[in-house]
């Protein structure tokens, strides 16, 4: 029976890091982009900006 590998990495900061996770079998990644970009997590606009940046930097890259 197949299963998923769900991770919350704290040391991945670029597309290659996420590709390495996929290569080792990770099937789901939970992210907190504001941590990646060092923004204030109590600032909702900064968090939203970090999510958008993550979408451009990581999700949108093929």
CNS distance restraints for C-alpha pairs under 8 A (distance, minus, plus):
assign (resid   4 and name CA) (resid  26 and name CA) 7.21 0.50 0.50
assign (resid   4 and name CA) (resid  27 and name CA) 5.60 0.50 0.50
assign (resid   4 and name CA) (resid  28 and name CA) 7.16 0.50 0.50
assign (resid   5 and name CA) (resid  25 and name CA) 6.97 0.50 0.50
assign (resid   5 and name CA) (resid  26 and name CA) 4.87 0.50 0.50
assign (resid   5 and name CA) (resid  27 and name CA) 5.24 0.50 0.50
assign (resid   5 and name CA) (resid  28 and name CA) 6.25 0.50 0.50
assign (resid   6 and name CA) (resid  26 and name CA) 6.38 0.50 0.50
assign (resid   6 and name CA) (resid  27 and name CA) 6.21 0.50 0.50
assign (resid   6 and name CA) (resid  28 and name CA) 4.66 0.50 0.50
assign (resid   6 and name CA) (resid  29 and name CA) 5.78 0.50 0.50
assign (resid   6 and name CA) (resid  30 and name CA) 7.47 0.50 0.50
assign (resid   7 and name CA) (resid  26 and name CA) 7.17 0.50 0.50
assign (resid   7 and name CA) (resid  28 and name CA) 6.47 0.50 0.50
assign (resid   7 and name CA) (resid  29 and name CA) 5.09 0.50 0.50
assign (resid   7 and name CA) (resid  30 and name CA) 6.18 0.50 0.50
assign (resid   8 and name CA) (resid  29 and name CA) 5.89 0.50 0.50
assign (resid   8 and name CA) (resid  30 and name CA) 4.85 0.50 0.50
assign (resid   8 and name CA) (resid  31 and name CA) 6.23 0.50 0.50
assign (resid   9 and name CA) (resid  29 and name CA) 7.54 0.50 0.50
assign (resid   9 and name CA) (resid  30 and name CA) 7.48 0.50 0.50
assign (resid   9 and name CA) (resid  31 and name CA) 7.31 0.50 0.50
assign (resid  12 and name CA) (resid  17 and name CA) 5.19 0.50 0.50
assign (resid  12 and name CA) (resid  18 and name CA) 6.74 0.50 0.50
assign (resid  12 and name CA) (resid  36 and name CA) 7.91 0.50 0.50
assign (resid  13 and name CA) (resid  17 and name CA) 6.55 0.50 0.50
assign (resid  13 and name CA) (resid  36 and name CA) 5.95 0.50 0.50
assign (resid  14 and name CA) (resid  18 and name CA) 6.78 0.50 0.50
assign (resid  14 and name CA) (resid  57 and name CA) 7.62 0.50 0.50
assign (resid  14 and name CA) (resid  58 and name CA) 6.65 0.50 0.50
assign (resid  15 and name CA) (resid  19 and name CA) 6.21 0.50 0.50
assign (resid  15 and name CA) (resid  57 and name CA) 7.40 0.50 0.50
assign (resid  15 and name CA) (resid  58 and name CA) 5.21 0.50 0.50
assign (resid  15 and name CA) (resid  61 and name CA) 7.43 0.50 0.50
assign (resid  16 and name CA) (resid  20 and name CA) 6.16 0.50 0.50
assign (resid  17 and name CA) (resid  21 and name CA) 6.48 0.50 0.50
assign (resid  18 and name CA) (resid  22 and name CA) 6.40 0.50 0.50
assign (resid  19 and name CA) (resid  23 and name CA) 6.12 0.50 0.50
assign (resid  20 and name CA) (resid  24 and name CA) 6.40 0.50 0.50
assign (resid  21 and name CA) (resid  25 and name CA) 6.54 0.50 0.50
assign (resid  21 and name CA) (resid  26 and name CA) 5.38 0.50 0.50
assign (resid  22 and name CA) (resid  26 and name CA) 4.91 0.50 0.50
assign (resid  22 and name CA) (resid  27 and name CA) 6.63 0.50 0.50
assign (resid  32 and name CA) (resid  36 and name CA) 7.13 0.50 0.50
assign (resid  33 and name CA) (resid  37 and name CA) 6.42 0.50 0.50
assign (resid  33 and name CA) (resid  47 and name CA) 7.55 0.50 0.50
assign (resid  33 and name CA) (resid  50 and name CA) 5.56 0.50 0.50
assign (resid  33 and name CA) (resid  51 and name CA) 5.74 0.50 0.50
assign (resid  33 and name CA) (resid  54 and name CA) 6.13 0.50 0.50
assign (resid  34 and name CA) (resid  38 and name CA) 5.85 0.50 0.50
assign (resid  34 and name CA) (resid  39 and name CA) 5.21 0.50 0.50
assign (resid  34 and name CA) (resid  40 and name CA) 7.20 0.50 0.50
assign (resid  34 and name CA) (resid  41 and name CA) 6.37 0.50 0.50
assign (resid  34 and name CA) (resid  46 and name CA) 7.43 0.50 0.50
assign (resid  34 and name CA) (resid  47 and name CA) 5.47 0.50 0.50
assign (resid  34 and name CA) (resid  50 and name CA) 5.18 0.50 0.50
assign (resid  34 and name CA) (resid  51 and name CA) 7.12 0.50 0.50
assign (resid  35 and name CA) (resid  39 and name CA) 6.55 0.50 0.50
assign (resid  35 and name CA) (resid  41 and name CA) 7.71 0.50 0.50
assign (resid  37 and name CA) (resid  50 and name CA) 6.70 0.50 0.50
assign (resid  39 and name CA) (resid  46 and name CA) 6.22 0.50 0.50
assign (resid  39 and name CA) (resid  47 and name CA) 7.08 0.50 0.50
assign (resid  39 and name CA) (resid  50 and name CA) 7.53 0.50 0.50
assign (resid  40 and name CA) (resid  46 and name CA) 6.65 0.50 0.50
assign (resid  40 and name CA) (resid  47 and name CA) 7.46 0.50 0.50
assign (resid  41 and name CA) (resid  46 and name CA) 7.30 0.50 0.50
assign (resid  41 and name CA) (resid  47 and name CA) 6.17 0.50 0.50
assign (resid  42 and name CA) (resid  47 and name CA) 7.98 0.50 0.50
assign (resid  43 and name CA) (resid  47 and name CA) 6.32 0.50 0.50
assign (resid  44 and name CA) (resid  48 and name CA) 6.21 0.50 0.50
assign (resid  45 and name CA) (resid  49 and name CA) 6.09 0.50 0.50
assign (resid  46 and name CA) (resid  50 and name CA) 6.13 0.50 0.50
assign (resid  47 and name CA) (resid  51 and name CA) 6.24 0.50 0.50
assign (resid  48 and name CA) (resid  52 and name CA) 6.30 0.50 0.50
assign (resid  49 and name CA) (resid  53 and name CA) 6.12 0.50 0.50
assign (resid  50 and name CA) (resid  54 and name CA) 6.00 0.50 0.50
assign (resid  51 and name CA) (resid  55 and name CA) 6.17 0.50 0.50
assign (resid  52 and name CA) (resid  56 and name CA) 6.39 0.50 0.50
assign (resid  53 and name CA) (resid  57 and name CA) 5.94 0.50 0.50
assign (resid  54 and name CA) (resid  58 and name CA) 5.46 0.50 0.50
assign (resid  54 and name CA) (resid  59 and name CA) 6.73 0.50 0.50
assign (resid  55 and name CA) (resid  59 and name CA) 4.71 0.50 0.50
assign (resid  55 and name CA) (resid  60 and name CA) 5.82 0.50 0.50
assign (resid  56 and name CA) (resid  60 and name CA) 5.17 0.50 0.50
assign (resid  56 and name CA) (resid  61 and name CA) 7.22 0.50 0.50
assign (resid  57 and name CA) (resid  61 and name CA) 6.57 0.50 0.50
